[in-house]
Amino acid sequence: MRKRTTRKVGIGSAFDDFLKDEGTYEATQSIAIKRVLAWQIEKAMKKQRLTKAEMARRMETSRSQLDRLLDPESNSVTLETLTRAARAIGRHVKLELV
C-alpha cells in the first residue's frame, strides 16, 4: 500500500492569494506595515518611559504629528517622519525590496 503524502499549505499564502484576487493586497499590506511600525514605536516609548511630549520634542515635531504617526488608522506618515521617530528612540529604519 502506497503511503499518502499531503502537502501543507500555509494559511498565510492562501490569504495572500485571496487578497490579490480581491485586488486589496497592496492596500492591506500598507495598513499592516503602518500598524506594526506604530506599535513598535509606541512599545519603545513605553520601554524608555517617554511621554508623547518628550517624543515630539526629540522628533522636532508637534504632538499632533506624533499622534498621527502612532494612530494605526492614519496613513499620512512620511518616511522622513518615521526616520525621525526611529532616531528619537535610538533605532533606525531599514527598508528592503524583496
SULMO-V411003 format. One record per residue. RES is the residue in one small letter. OMEGA is omega in radians with two decimals (* if undefined). Layout:
BEGIN
res;omega
RES;OMEGA
RES;OMEGA
END
This chain:
BEGIN
res;omega
m;-3.13
r;3.13
k;-3.12
r;3.09
t;3.09
t;3.11
r;3.12
k;3.06
v;-3.12
g;3.14
i;3.13
g;-3.12
s;3.10
a;3.12
f;3.07
d;3.12
d;3.10
f;3.14
l;3.10
k;3.11
d;3.14
e;-3.13
g;-3.09
t;-3.05
y;-3.08
e;-3.14
a;3.13
t;3.10
q;3.14
s;3.14
i;-3.12
a;3.13
i;3.14
k;-3.13
r;3.13
v;3.12
l;3.12
a;3.13
w;3.14
q;3.14
i;-3.14
e;3.11
k;3.12
a;3.09
m;3.14
k;-3.13
k;3.14
q;-3.11
r;3.11
l;3.01
t;3.09
k;3.13
a;3.13
e;3.12
m;3.12
a;3.11
r;3.13
r;3.13
m;-3.06
e;-3.13
t;-3.13
s;3.07
r;-3.12
s;3.09
q;3.08
l;3.10
d;3.08
r;3.12
l;-3.09
l;3.13
d;-3.10
p;-3.14
e;-3.09
s;3.11
n;-3.12
s;-3.13
v;-3.13
t;3.07
l;3.11
e;3.13
t;3.10
l;3.13
t;3.11
r;3.12
a;3.12
a;3.13
r;-3.12
a;3.13
i;3.08
g;3.13
r;3.03
h;3.14
v;3.10
k;3.11
l;-3.12
e;3.03
l;-3.14
v;*
END
